[in-house]
Amino acid sequence: PDLDPLQHSVEGFASLSKHCPMTPLLWMQYAHDTEMLMMGLYLAESSSNESNPELSKNQEKSQARKSALESSTGILEMALSEFPGCALLHLYYLENLAENFYQIQLINKMSDQIGIVGVRDLVNQSSQLDKISKAFEVAGKNVGGGAHVNE
């Protein structure tokens, strides 16, 4: 995949954030572009590095998606610290957390199907469920509290 436009976009967001405050929608776009860039980089690295031939292409894609979502989630956590009352930001964050949990489940299922031992990620699975639950609680407390007018 052509990663140059995505890399340019992420660099643009970094430059923009130095000169002016980011709105929730800019934070969301930044998280999305970073996710796509990280996924492309991870897939490019895994295709050039055949270190584990047992991993299927679908499993590599799921692992890349999971890693990319973790980067995106970190950006959204920073955005939520700046705009804790933004409902749209909370929704996008919850969707990222749920998608990350789904990818963990998918990786575990594929590992079981092809018989790879030791790949199952039970600790991350449990902590991800706790993180989703806590995110719902925080969103419920913060949204509508007057901290931010939704765009």
PyMOL commands that place a pseudoatom at each C-alpha (Angstrom):
pseudoatom trace, name=CA, resn=PRO, resi=1, chain=A, elem=C, hetatm=0, pos=[0.000, 0.000, 0.000]
pseudoatom trace, name=CA, resn=ASP, resi=2, chain=A, elem=C, hetatm=0, pos=[1.024, 3.581, -0.641]
pseudoatom trace, name=CA, resn=LEU, resi=3, chain=A, elem=C, hetatm=0, pos=[1.758, 4.964, 2.813]
pseudoatom trace, name=CA, resn=ASP, resi=4, chain=A, elem=C, hetatm=0, pos=[3.192, 8.329, 1.761]
pseudoatom trace, name=CA, resn=PRO, resi=5, chain=A, elem=C, hetatm=0, pos=[-0.142, 10.218, 1.794]
pseudoatom trace, name=CA, resn=LEU, resi=6, chain=A, elem=C, hetatm=0, pos=[-1.011, 8.806, 5.220]
pseudoatom trace, name=CA, resn=GLN, resi=7, chain=A, elem=C, hetatm=0, pos=[2.418, 9.640, 6.590]
pseudoatom trace, name=CA, resn=HIS, resi=8, chain=A, elem=C, hetatm=0, pos=[2.085, 13.167, 5.200]
pseudoatom trace, name=CA, resn=SER, resi=9, chain=A, elem=C, hetatm=0, pos=[-1.343, 13.485, 6.853]
pseudoatom trace, name=CA, resn=VAL, resi=10, chain=A, elem=C, hetatm=0, pos=[-0.056, 12.351, 10.255]
pseudoatom trace, name=CA, resn=GLU, resi=11, chain=A, elem=C, hetatm=0, pos=[2.874, 14.778, 9.993]
pseudoatom trace, name=CA, resn=GLY, resi=12, chain=A, elem=C, hetatm=0, pos=[0.392, 17.524, 9.082]
pseudoatom trace, name=CA, resn=PHE, resi=13, chain=A, elem=C, hetatm=0, pos=[-1.652, 16.835, 12.212]
pseudoatom trace, name=CA, resn=ALA, resi=14, chain=A, elem=C, hetatm=0, pos=[1.479, 16.940, 14.341]
pseudoatom trace, name=CA, resn=SER, resi=15, chain=A, elem=C, hetatm=0, pos=[2.411, 20.315, 12.849]
pseudoatom trace, name=CA, resn=LEU, resi=16, chain=A, elem=C, hetatm=0, pos=[-1.143, 21.632, 13.178]
pseudoatom trace, name=CA, resn=SER, resi=17, chain=A, elem=C, hetatm=0, pos=[-1.372, 20.655, 16.825]
pseudoatom trace, name=CA, resn=LYS, resi=18, chain=A, elem=C, hetatm=0, pos=[1.765, 22.701, 17.585]
pseudoatom trace, name=CA, resn=HIS, resi=19, chain=A, elem=C, hetatm=0, pos=[0.201, 25.884, 16.189]
pseudoatom trace, name=CA, resn=CYS, resi=20, chain=A, elem=C, hetatm=0, pos=[-3.454, 25.675, 17.197]
pseudoatom trace, name=CA, resn=PRO, resi=21, chain=A, elem=C, hetatm=0, pos=[-5.710, 23.626, 19.454]
pseudoatom trace, name=CA, resn=MET, resi=22, chain=A, elem=C, hetatm=0, pos=[-7.193, 20.491, 17.949]
pseudoatom trace, name=CA, resn=THR, resi=23, chain=A, elem=C, hetatm=0, pos=[-10.969, 20.078, 17.836]
pseudoatom trace, name=CA, resn=PRO, resi=24, chain=A, elem=C, hetatm=0, pos=[-12.547, 16.711, 18.617]
pseudoatom trace, name=CA, resn=LEU, resi=25, chain=A, elem=C, hetatm=0, pos=[-13.081, 16.020, 14.909]
pseudoatom trace, name=CA, resn=LEU, resi=26, chain=A, elem=C, hetatm=0, pos=[-9.421, 16.734, 14.146]
pseudoatom trace, name=CA, resn=TRP, resi=27, chain=A, elem=C, hetatm=0, pos=[-8.405, 14.383, 16.964]
pseudoatom trace, name=CA, resn=MET, resi=28, chain=A, elem=C, hetatm=0, pos=[-10.642, 11.686, 15.476]
pseudoatom trace, name=CA, resn=GLN, resi=29, chain=A, elem=C, hetatm=0, pos=[-9.170, 12.158, 11.993]
pseudoatom trace, name=CA, resn=TYR, resi=30, chain=A, elem=C, hetatm=0, pos=[-5.657, 12.088, 13.455]
pseudoatom trace, name=CA, resn=ALA, resi=31, chain=A, elem=C, hetatm=0, pos=[-6.451, 8.816, 15.257]
pseudoatom trace, name=CA, resn=HIS, resi=32, chain=A, elem=C, hetatm=0, pos=[-7.916, 7.302, 12.085]
pseudoatom trace, name=CA, resn=ASP, resi=33, chain=A, elem=C, hetatm=0, pos=[-4.976, 8.315, 9.864]
pseudoatom trace, name=CA, resn=THR, resi=34, chain=A, elem=C, hetatm=0, pos=[-2.486, 7.037, 12.432]
pseudoatom trace, name=CA, resn=GLU, resi=35, chain=A, elem=C, hetatm=0, pos=[-4.368, 3.738, 12.612]
pseudoatom trace, name=CA, resn=MET, resi=36, chain=A, elem=C, hetatm=0, pos=[-4.239, 3.313, 8.819]
pseudoatom trace, name=CA, resn=LEU, resi=37, chain=A, elem=C, hetatm=0, pos=[-0.548, 4.264, 8.709]
pseudoatom trace, name=CA, resn=MET, resi=38, chain=A, elem=C, hetatm=0, pos=[0.388, 1.871, 11.514]
pseudoatom trace, name=CA, resn=MET, resi=39, chain=A, elem=C, hetatm=0, pos=[-1.584, -0.958, 9.923]
pseudoatom trace, name=CA, resn=GLY, resi=40, chain=A, elem=C, hetatm=0, pos=[0.130, -0.392, 6.580]
pseudoatom trace, name=CA, resn=LEU, resi=41, chain=A, elem=C, hetatm=0, pos=[3.563, -0.292, 8.194]
pseudoatom trace, name=CA, resn=TYR, resi=42, chain=A, elem=C, hetatm=0, pos=[2.876, -3.434, 10.212]
pseudoatom trace, name=CA, resn=LEU, resi=43, chain=A, elem=C, hetatm=0, pos=[1.636, -5.333, 7.142]
pseudoatom trace, name=CA, resn=ALA, resi=44, chain=A, elem=C, hetatm=0, pos=[4.594, -4.131, 5.067]
pseudoatom trace, name=CA, resn=GLU, resi=45, chain=A, elem=C, hetatm=0, pos=[6.993, -5.286, 7.773]
pseudoatom trace, name=CA, resn=SER, resi=46, chain=A, elem=C, hetatm=0, pos=[5.314, -8.664, 8.237]
pseudoatom trace, name=CA, resn=SER, resi=47, chain=A, elem=C, hetatm=0, pos=[5.232, -9.354, 4.484]
pseudoatom trace, name=CA, resn=SER, resi=48, chain=A, elem=C, hetatm=0, pos=[8.954, -8.640, 4.158]
pseudoatom trace, name=CA, resn=ASN, resi=49, chain=A, elem=C, hetatm=0, pos=[9.812, -10.566, 7.325]
pseudoatom trace, name=CA, resn=GLU, resi=50, chain=A, elem=C, hetatm=0, pos=[8.620, -14.170, 7.089]
pseudoatom trace, name=CA, resn=SER, resi=51, chain=A, elem=C, hetatm=0, pos=[9.683, -15.004, 10.666]
pseudoatom trace, name=CA, resn=ASN, resi=52, chain=A, elem=C, hetatm=0, pos=[6.629, -17.142, 11.477]
pseudoatom trace, name=CA, resn=PRO, resi=53, chain=A, elem=C, hetatm=0, pos=[5.310, -19.064, 8.461]
pseudoatom trace, name=CA, resn=GLU, resi=54, chain=A, elem=C, hetatm=0, pos=[2.563, -20.650, 10.616]
pseudoatom trace, name=CA, resn=LEU, resi=55, chain=A, elem=C, hetatm=0, pos=[0.688, -17.344, 10.807]
pseudoatom trace, name=CA, resn=SER, resi=56, chain=A, elem=C, hetatm=0, pos=[-1.975, -17.091, 8.147]
pseudoatom trace, name=CA, resn=LYS, resi=57, chain=A, elem=C, hetatm=0, pos=[-2.507, -13.912, 6.147]
pseudoatom trace, name=CA, resn=ASN, resi=58, chain=A, elem=C, hetatm=0, pos=[-5.796, -13.348, 7.986]
pseudoatom trace, name=CA, resn=GLN, resi=59, chain=A, elem=C, hetatm=0, pos=[-4.051, -13.673, 11.312]
pseudoatom trace, name=CA, resn=GLU, resi=60, chain=A, elem=C, hetatm=0, pos=[-1.365, -11.204, 10.207]
pseudoatom trace, name=CA, resn=LYS, resi=61, chain=A, elem=C, hetatm=0, pos=[-4.076, -8.742, 9.160]
pseudoatom trace, name=CA, resn=SER, resi=62, chain=A, elem=C, hetatm=0, pos=[-5.871, -9.152, 12.491]
pseudoatom trace, name=CA, resn=GLN, resi=63, chain=A, elem=C, hetatm=0, pos=[-2.635, -8.656, 14.399]
pseudoatom trace, name=CA, resn=ALA, resi=64, chain=A, elem=C, hetatm=0, pos=[-1.855, -5.564, 12.311]
pseudoatom trace, name=CA, resn=ARG, resi=65, chain=A, elem=C, hetatm=0, pos=[-5.349, -4.186, 12.922]
pseudoatom trace, name=CA, resn=LYS, resi=66, chain=A, elem=C, hetatm=0, pos=[-5.046, -4.835, 16.662]
pseudoatom trace, name=CA, resn=SER, resi=67, chain=A, elem=C, hetatm=0, pos=[-1.688, -3.049, 16.850]
pseudoatom trace, name=CA, resn=ALA, resi=68, chain=A, elem=C, hetatm=0, pos=[-2.973, -0.135, 14.787]
pseudoatom trace, name=CA, resn=LEU, resi=69, chain=A, elem=C, hetatm=0, pos=[-6.080, 0.161, 16.971]
pseudoatom trace, name=CA, resn=GLU, resi=70, chain=A, elem=C, hetatm=0, pos=[-3.877, 0.361, 20.055]
pseudoatom trace, name=CA, resn=SER, resi=71, chain=A, elem=C, hetatm=0, pos=[-2.106, 3.390, 18.547]
pseudoatom trace, name=CA, resn=SER, resi=72, chain=A, elem=C, hetatm=0, pos=[-5.410, 4.993, 17.609]
pseudoatom trace, name=CA, resn=THR, resi=73, chain=A, elem=C, hetatm=0, pos=[-6.838, 4.323, 21.068]
pseudoatom trace, name=CA, resn=GLY, resi=74, chain=A, elem=C, hetatm=0, pos=[-3.883, 6.092, 22.688]
pseudoatom trace, name=CA, resn=ILE, resi=75, chain=A, elem=C, hetatm=0, pos=[-4.525, 9.190, 20.583]
pseudoatom trace, name=CA, resn=LEU, resi=76, chain=A, elem=C, hetatm=0, pos=[-8.219, 9.125, 21.466]
pseudoatom trace, name=CA, resn=GLU, resi=77, chain=A, elem=C, hetatm=0, pos=[-7.357, 8.882, 25.174]
pseudoatom trace, name=CA, resn=MET, resi=78, chain=A, elem=C, hetatm=0, pos=[-5.352, 12.098, 24.833]
pseudoatom trace, name=CA, resn=ALA, resi=79, chain=A, elem=C, hetatm=0, pos=[-8.274, 13.714, 23.017]
pseudoatom trace, name=CA, resn=LEU, resi=80, chain=A, elem=C, hetatm=0, pos=[-10.697, 12.672, 25.756]
pseudoatom trace, name=CA, resn=SER, resi=81, chain=A, elem=C, hetatm=0, pos=[-8.489, 14.246, 28.390]
pseudoatom trace, name=CA, resn=GLU, resi=82, chain=A, elem=C, hetatm=0, pos=[-8.829, 17.523, 26.475]
pseudoatom trace, name=CA, resn=PHE, resi=83, chain=A, elem=C, hetatm=0, pos=[-12.551, 17.161, 25.626]
pseudoatom trace, name=CA, resn=PRO, resi=84, chain=A, elem=C, hetatm=0, pos=[-14.073, 14.907, 28.317]
pseudoatom trace, name=CA, resn=GLY, resi=85, chain=A, elem=C, hetatm=0, pos=[-17.649, 15.968, 27.571]
pseudoatom trace, name=CA, resn=CYS, resi=86, chain=A, elem=C, hetatm=0, pos=[-17.655, 15.265, 23.820]
pseudoatom trace, name=CA, resn=ALA, resi=87, chain=A, elem=C, hetatm=0, pos=[-20.167, 12.489, 23.119]
pseudoatom trace, name=CA, resn=LEU, resi=88, chain=A, elem=C, hetatm=0, pos=[-18.874, 11.843, 19.597]
pseudoatom trace, name=CA, resn=LEU, resi=89, chain=A, elem=C, hetatm=0, pos=[-15.322, 11.384, 20.869]
pseudoatom trace, name=CA, resn=HIS, resi=90, chain=A, elem=C, hetatm=0, pos=[-16.506, 8.948, 23.559]
pseudoatom trace, name=CA, resn=LEU, resi=91, chain=A, elem=C, hetatm=0, pos=[-18.465, 6.996, 20.946]
pseudoatom trace, name=CA, resn=TYR, resi=92, chain=A, elem=C, hetatm=0, pos=[-15.479, 6.747, 18.597]
pseudoatom trace, name=CA, resn=TYR, resi=93, chain=A, elem=C, hetatm=0, pos=[-13.257, 5.692, 21.522]
pseudoatom trace, name=CA, resn=LEU, resi=94, chain=A, elem=C, hetatm=0, pos=[-15.730, 2.985, 22.571]
pseudoatom trace, name=CA, resn=GLU, resi=95, chain=A, elem=C, hetatm=0, pos=[-15.905, 1.723, 18.989]
pseudoatom trace, name=CA, resn=ASN, resi=96, chain=A, elem=C, hetatm=0, pos=[-12.104, 1.485, 18.897]
pseudoatom trace, name=CA, resn=LEU, resi=97, chain=A, elem=C, hetatm=0, pos=[-12.038, -0.435, 22.171]
pseudoatom trace, name=CA, resn=ALA, resi=98, chain=A, elem=C, hetatm=0, pos=[-14.751, -2.822, 20.967]
pseudoatom trace, name=CA, resn=GLU, resi=99, chain=A, elem=C, hetatm=0, pos=[-12.968, -3.393, 17.650]
pseudoatom trace, name=CA, resn=ASN, resi=100, chain=A, elem=C, hetatm=0, pos=[-9.714, -4.085, 19.511]
pseudoatom trace, name=CA, resn=PHE, resi=101, chain=A, elem=C, hetatm=0, pos=[-11.522, -6.646, 21.694]
pseudoatom trace, name=CA, resn=TYR, resi=102, chain=A, elem=C, hetatm=0, pos=[-12.984, -8.245, 18.560]
pseudoatom trace, name=CA, resn=GLN, resi=103, chain=A, elem=C, hetatm=0, pos=[-9.510, -8.504, 17.007]
pseudoatom trace, name=CA, resn=ILE, resi=104, chain=A, elem=C, hetatm=0, pos=[-8.190, -10.188, 20.171]
pseudoatom trace, name=CA, resn=GLN, resi=105, chain=A, elem=C, hetatm=0, pos=[-11.049, -12.708, 19.965]
pseudoatom trace, name=CA, resn=LEU, resi=106, chain=A, elem=C, hetatm=0, pos=[-10.400, -13.288, 16.255]
pseudoatom trace, name=CA, resn=ILE, resi=107, chain=A, elem=C, hetatm=0, pos=[-6.670, -13.846, 16.790]
pseudoatom trace, name=CA, resn=ASN, resi=108, chain=A, elem=C, hetatm=0, pos=[-7.400, -16.308, 19.615]
pseudoatom trace, name=CA, resn=LYS, resi=109, chain=A, elem=C, hetatm=0, pos=[-9.903, -18.210, 17.452]
pseudoatom trace, name=CA, resn=MET, resi=110, chain=A, elem=C, hetatm=0, pos=[-7.515, -18.429, 14.491]
pseudoatom trace, name=CA, resn=SER, resi=111, chain=A, elem=C, hetatm=0, pos=[-4.681, -19.546, 16.783]
pseudoatom trace, name=CA, resn=ASP, resi=112, chain=A, elem=C, hetatm=0, pos=[-6.876, -22.318, 18.153]
pseudoatom trace, name=CA, resn=GLN, resi=113, chain=A, elem=C, hetatm=0, pos=[-7.926, -23.405, 14.655]
pseudoatom trace, name=CA, resn=ILE, resi=114, chain=A, elem=C, hetatm=0, pos=[-4.385, -23.763, 13.348]
pseudoatom trace, name=CA, resn=GLY, resi=115, chain=A, elem=C, hetatm=0, pos=[-3.065, -25.143, 16.616]
pseudoatom trace, name=CA, resn=ILE, resi=116, chain=A, elem=C, hetatm=0, pos=[-0.560, -22.481, 17.601]
pseudoatom trace, name=CA, resn=VAL, resi=117, chain=A, elem=C, hetatm=0, pos=[0.119, -22.900, 21.298]
pseudoatom trace, name=CA, resn=GLY, resi=118, chain=A, elem=C, hetatm=0, pos=[0.938, -19.919, 23.481]
pseudoatom trace, name=CA, resn=VAL, resi=119, chain=A, elem=C, hetatm=0, pos=[-0.538, -17.219, 21.261]
pseudoatom trace, name=CA, resn=ARG, resi=120, chain=A, elem=C, hetatm=0, pos=[-3.844, -16.974, 23.146]
pseudoatom trace, name=CA, resn=ASP, resi=121, chain=A, elem=C, hetatm=0, pos=[-4.087, -13.574, 24.781]
pseudoatom trace, name=CA, resn=LEU, resi=122, chain=A, elem=C, hetatm=0, pos=[-6.288, -14.144, 27.850]
pseudoatom trace, name=CA, resn=VAL, resi=123, chain=A, elem=C, hetatm=0, pos=[-4.756, -11.388, 29.992]
pseudoatom trace, name=CA, resn=ASN, resi=124, chain=A, elem=C, hetatm=0, pos=[-5.199, -8.755, 27.292]
pseudoatom trace, name=CA, resn=GLN, resi=125, chain=A, elem=C, hetatm=0, pos=[-8.730, -10.027, 26.675]
pseudoatom trace, name=CA, resn=SER, resi=126, chain=A, elem=C, hetatm=0, pos=[-9.706, -9.557, 30.315]
pseudoatom trace, name=CA, resn=SER, resi=127, chain=A, elem=C, hetatm=0, pos=[-8.050, -6.138, 30.647]
pseudoatom trace, name=CA, resn=GLN, resi=128, chain=A, elem=C, hetatm=0, pos=[-9.731, -5.006, 27.422]
pseudoatom trace, name=CA, resn=LEU, resi=129, chain=A, elem=C, hetatm=0, pos=[-13.162, -5.921, 28.831]
pseudoatom trace, name=CA, resn=ASP, resi=130, chain=A, elem=C, hetatm=0, pos=[-12.351, -3.942, 31.980]
pseudoatom trace, name=CA, resn=LYS, resi=131, chain=A, elem=C, hetatm=0, pos=[-11.230, -0.994, 29.860]
pseudoatom trace, name=CA, resn=ILE, resi=132, chain=A, elem=C, hetatm=0, pos=[-14.482, -1.043, 27.844]
pseudoatom trace, name=CA, resn=SER, resi=133, chain=A, elem=C, hetatm=0, pos=[-16.559, -1.187, 31.012]
pseudoatom trace, name=CA, resn=LYS, resi=134, chain=A, elem=C, hetatm=0, pos=[-14.652, 1.713, 32.572]
pseudoatom trace, name=CA, resn=ALA, resi=135, chain=A, elem=C, hetatm=0, pos=[-14.938, 3.737, 29.336]
pseudoatom trace, name=CA, resn=PHE, resi=136, chain=A, elem=C, hetatm=0, pos=[-18.733, 3.358, 29.437]
pseudoatom trace, name=CA, resn=GLU, resi=137, chain=A, elem=C, hetatm=0, pos=[-18.789, 4.563, 33.037]
pseudoatom trace, name=CA, resn=VAL, resi=138, chain=A, elem=C, hetatm=0, pos=[-16.560, 7.568, 32.274]
pseudoatom trace, name=CA, resn=ALA, resi=139, chain=A, elem=C, hetatm=0, pos=[-18.619, 8.483, 29.212]
pseudoatom trace, name=CA, resn=GLY, resi=140, chain=A, elem=C, hetatm=0, pos=[-21.811, 8.328, 31.254]
pseudoatom trace, name=CA, resn=LYS, resi=141, chain=A, elem=C, hetatm=0, pos=[-20.373, 10.645, 33.901]
pseudoatom trace, name=CA, resn=ASN, resi=142, chain=A, elem=C, hetatm=0, pos=[-18.785, 13.160, 31.522]
pseudoatom trace, name=CA, resn=VAL, resi=143, chain=A, elem=C, hetatm=0, pos=[-21.143, 13.509, 28.574]
pseudoatom trace, name=CA, resn=GLY, resi=144, chain=A, elem=C, hetatm=0, pos=[-23.626, 16.296, 29.051]
pseudoatom trace, name=CA, resn=GLY, resi=145, chain=A, elem=C, hetatm=0, pos=[-21.679, 17.848, 31.905]
pseudoatom trace, name=CA, resn=GLY, resi=146, chain=A, elem=C, hetatm=0, pos=[-21.153, 21.075, 29.960]
pseudoatom trace, name=CA, resn=ALA, resi=147, chain=A, elem=C, hetatm=0, pos=[-17.425, 20.617, 29.330]
pseudoatom trace, name=CA, resn=HIS, resi=148, chain=A, elem=C, hetatm=0, pos=[-17.808, 20.771, 25.549]
pseudoatom trace, name=CA, resn=VAL, resi=149, chain=A, elem=C, hetatm=0, pos=[-20.479, 21.596, 22.979]
pseudoatom trace, name=CA, resn=ASN, resi=150, chain=A, elem=C, hetatm=0, pos=[-20.615, 18.775, 20.436]
pseudoatom trace, name=CA, resn=GLU, resi=151, chain=A, elem=C, hetatm=0, pos=[-19.919, 19.749, 16.856]
for i in range(1, 151): cmd.bond("trace and resi %d" % i, "trace and resi %d" % (i + 1))
show_as sticks, trace
zoom trace
